C-alpha cells in the first residue's frame, strides 16, 4: 500500500466517522464542528485526486464560509438553555432504508456504466502535460475559442449578490 492509498483511507474513514457525528450528536454546535471535519477531509481527497483547485475552493467556501455562517446562525438563535438542541428523529429506520437504496444505486451505476469502465486505466480525461487544473478551468471559463462559461458564471454571481442583499434586509433591525 503506497502513501496515497493510505492517506485516502485515512481521509475516508475520518470523513465517514465525522459525517456520522454530524447526524448523531445531540448538541447542534458540535454537529457543525464535525461538519468542518467532513469538509476538510473531502478537500484532502480532492488534493489526492490532483484536483488542487477544487480542494482549495472546498476549504475556502465550505469550511471557511458556509460552516462559519452556520455557526453564526446557531449562535444568533437563542439556544442557550437547551442541552439537547438536535432531537432524535423517530423516522431513522426509513432514512436508513433510503440511504441503503441510494448507495446501492450509486454502486450499480458505477459498476455498469460503460463510460466509467472504458476510462479505467486508459488515462482518458487526463490533462496534457504542462497544463494545471487552474489553467484549464481558466480556459474553460474565459476562452473565446471554445464555449465560454462567462455568462453562467456571472449569473451565479448575481444570484449570490441578491442572496447577500436579501440576508442583509432580513437581518437588519428596524
N, C-alpha and C positions, 0 to 999 in steps of 0.2 A: 504494500500500500504506500503510495507516494504522499508527499506533503499536501498536495492539492486535494486528494481524496480524503485525507484525514481532516483537513480544515473544513471541507464540505460537510462531512458527517458531524463534526462538532457544531458548526453553524446550524445545520438542520435539526439536530437534537435540541440545542438551546432554543431554537425558534419554535419548535413544537411544544416544548415544556412551557415557554413563556406564553404561547397562544392559549394553552390550557389554563394558565394562571389568569390570563385576561378574562376568560369567561367563568372561572371558578372562584376567584377571590371575592370576599364579601365587601371589602372596602373599595369603593369605586376609584379612589385616588391611587390605590395600589394596583388596580387593574390598568389604569392609564400608564403607570410607570412600567408595568410589564409590557405594555404595548410599545414603549420605546425600545425595549429589548428585541421585540419581534421585528420592528422596522430596521434596527441596526443589523440584525442577523441576515435579513433579506438583502441589505446593502452589501454585506460581506459576500453573500452568494453571487450577487451581480458582479462584484470585483473578481471573484474566481472565474466567472464566465467571460472575462475580458470585456465587460461592459462597464468600464470605469465611470463613464459619464452618467449612466443610469444609477450606479451605486452612489455617486456624489449627490445627484438630484434626490435620491431616496433619503439620504441623510439630511440634506438641507430642507427639503419640503416636508417630508413626513415626520422625521424625528424633530427637526427644528421648529417647523411652523405648525403643523397640524396637531401634534401632541401637546405643544405648549398652549395652543388655542383651546384644546380640550381641557387641559388643566386649569386655565384661566376661567373657562366657563364653569367648571366644577367648583372652583374657589369662590366665584361670584354668586353662585346659587347657595343659599344658606343651608348647608347640610351638616353643620357643626355638631348638633346634638344627636345625630343618628349613627350609632356604631356600625349598623349593617345597612349600607347605602345601596347595595347591589343584591336585591332579594332573590330568593330561589324561585325559579320558574318551574311550574309543575308539568310543563309540556316537554321536558327534556327527552323522554323516550321517542317522541315524534321527531324532534330535532336530530336525534341520533340516527334514526332510520333515513331521514332526508339526507344527512351528511354522508351516510354509507352509500346511498344511491348516487349522489353527485360524484363521490370519489370513484365508485365503480364505473360510472360513465366516462370520467376523465381517463382512467386507466384503459378502458375499452377503446376509446377514441385514439389514444396514443399508440396502442398496440396494433390497431387495424388500419391506421391512416397510411395510405400509400406514399404520401408526401413525407411523413416522418421516417418511414422505413427507407425510402430512396435516398434521403440525405445523410443517413448514418454512415460515417466513415468515408464519405466522398469529399468532404470539405466544402460542400455546397453552402453558399451563404457566407463564406469567409470573405473578409475584406482583402483587397490587394495589398501587397507588401508596401510599407511606407505610408499607408493611409490609416489614420487612427479613427476611433469611433466619433470623436468630436468633429473631425474634419468631414466625415461622411454625413453626420447629422446637419452640419452647416451647409453642405452641398445640397442635401435634400430640402432644407428649409428655404434657401435663398438662391438656388441655381436658376438662371434664366433659361437654360437649355432643356432641363428636364421639368417635370411637373413640380411646381413650387408650392410649398405649404405655407406661404406667407399669409394668404387670406384666412385659412382656418386658424393659424397661429394668432393673428390679430383679432379674430372673432373671439377666441378663447380669452385673450387679454381683456377685451371689452366686457365679456361676461364676468370675469373676476373683478373688474373695476366696479361694475354695477353691484356685485355682491358686497364689496367693501363699503360702498356708499350706503347700501341698504342696511348693513350691520351698524354703521355709524348712526343712521337715522333711528333705527330701532333702539340702540343702546343709549342714546342721548336722553338725559333727563330734562323734562320741561319745567 
